[in-house]
Amino acid sequence: MRIVVDLNKCQGYAQCAFLAPDVFTMHGEEALLYNPLAAEEERDAVARAAAACPVQAITVEGLHEGAPVEPVQAFSGAPWEPRDGR
């Protein structure tokens, strides 16, 4: 599964960070950081987070297929650092 967030649409409501905190996190009050290749065990939380986004800024490729997705380069300047050290 591959997560894509349209950061131009994102308004910082943080519903995603609340529902899937190991995948999405807020940096400050408005900047969103996320792991574009979340772990398989996060699938349900990511689906809930995408559905809860008030501006529909989150797209999840391969959400229903369960097939692995090839890695992609993260577009933010900061490296992703999972909360639990994974």
N, C-alpha and C positions, 0 to 999 in steps of 0.2 A: 504494500500500500504506500502511496506517495501523497503527501499533504502539500497543497499549494494554498497560500494565503495571499489574496490581493491586498497588499498593504496600502494601496490607494483607497480602497473601500473601507478598510478596517477603521473603526471609530474608537477603539479602545474600551469597549464595554466589558471586556474580560470574562465573558461567559465561557469561552473556551478554556481559559486558565483555571477557572473554577471547576469545570467538569473534567478536564484532562490535565491536571497540573504537572504530570511527568512529561508532557508533550509540549504544552504551551505555557509561557510565563510572560508576565508583564515586566518590562524594564522601564521603571519610572511610571508615570501616569498614563502614557499613551503609546509607548513603543512596545510592540509585540515581538518576542523571540519564540521560535518553535523549531522542533525537530522534524524536518521534511520526511524522514524515513523512520517513523515511530515503530516500536516493537509490536509484534503481532498481538501480544497480550493487551495492548492498548486499543485494539480495534473498536471495541464497543464504546469506550470513553471518547475516542476520536469521532465516531459516528454521532454520538450525542452532542459533542461540542460543535460539530459542523451544522447539525440541525438547529441548535440553539442560537447560532450567530444571528443577531438582529438585522445585519446588513448583508448576510449571505456572502461573506468574504472568503469562506473556507471551502475549498474543493478537495475531495479525497479521491484520487485515482486508484482503482483496484480495490475499493472498499468491499464490494460484494463478491469479487472473484476469489479472494484469498490467495491469489498468486503473488509470488515475490516480484518486486519491482527493482529494476536496476538502479544503483546509486546515482545520485545527481549532486552537482556542486551546490552548496548552500549559497544563497544570494546575499545574505546579510554579511557585513564585514566581520562580525564576531563569530567565533566558533561555538558550536552548541555544546553545552556542558550539562548533562543530565543531573538531576537533583540527587540521585542515589549513587552516582559514580559509575554507572554503566558505560 
